[in-house]
Amino acid sequence: MNVRRLIPTAALAGAVALAATALTACSGAAGATGGKDGKLDVMASFYPMQFLAEQIGKEHVKVDTLTKPGVEPHDLEITPKQTAQLGEADVVLYLKTLQPAVDKAVAQSGVKNIVDAATLTKLEVHGNSGHDHGTEEGAADDHDHSHGEAGEDPHVWLDPVKYAEIAKGVGAALEKSDPDHAADYKKNTDELVAKLGALDTEFKDGLKNTASKTFITTHSAFGYLSERYGLDQEGISGVDPESEPSPARMKDLQAIAKKDNVSTVFFETLASDKTAKTLATDTGLKTDVLDPLEGITDKSQGADYFEVMRSNLKNLQKALGNK
């Protein structure tokens, strides 16, 4: 597997120690007090964390997000107003190393209850694909995006199994923060985990008999999904969707497309489709959307995580030649 480094990350100076559930202990208190309306104020770093908080917390939580719809989360800059909101939250839910600005703000926030989703499942290092197409000089230059000390891939939510592991940790954290509603958090967590299990089955069944296993995408966000379902991801750029690929990488991808009978170049809704269309034009391929689910907008192929994931499944089936 070709290992690439991912996007740069800020050091999390003075970070609080995280418990096994990634929730710091409240200083001498049984749990967070909640806002004026009695609800637990949860600040989520971006959509996948927001979705978990909403699904598990439901009527007991008020959820805000630092990354507004339509904003590419990797490049998020935190405003002074958001920094203040972060400091007032009862619980902060984020994924360390995905958003350097968030890491820094969380470290300085002073919030007692901090949940780092990266500690709730095992992060892995992913290359472009599960097979080697050679290391032509310059072909991997565009994947030089440092991401964490070990270069782990943060896109764990695109694997329903790993997302379910994170959901369990978030549920446990909310139970600890708000013990009065612990039973509801547990029930909601169990329901969400069951839904994610059903989604995992849909992907397994839907992708086990495809004519091809290789897909090309602008954003190398699908390493966990590819590994889970036996596919080979070939990224035009690295984890940073705005990075420009080298000419050697584009040439390499043309050869891969021909060799592996690739029919489609995927792009995403939150970043430019220019590079995908250039490659598709040069190789005579089609283009389609494969959404890394970093945010939901009116351009998304679905209104929430489950709808967009099922759209991704249909688009993969179509591109890979579902039998």
Buried (B, 14 or more C-beta within 10 A) or exposed (E): BBEBBBBEBBEBEEBBEBBEBBBBEBEEEEBBEBBEEEBBBBBBBBBBBBBBBBBBBBEBBBBBBBBEEEBBBBBBEBEEEBBEBBBEBBBBBBBBBBBBBBBBBBBBBEBBBBBBBBBBBEBBBBBBBBBEBEEEEBBBBBBBBBBBEEBBBBBBBBBBBBBBBBBBBBBBBBBBBBEEBBEBBBEBBBEBBEBBEEBBEBBEEBBEEBEBBBBBBBBBBBBBBBBBBEBBBBBBBBBBBBBEBBEBBBBBBBEBBEEBEBBBBBBBBBBEBEBBBBBBEBBEBEBBBBBBBBBBEEEBBBEBBBEBBBBBBEBBBEBBEBE
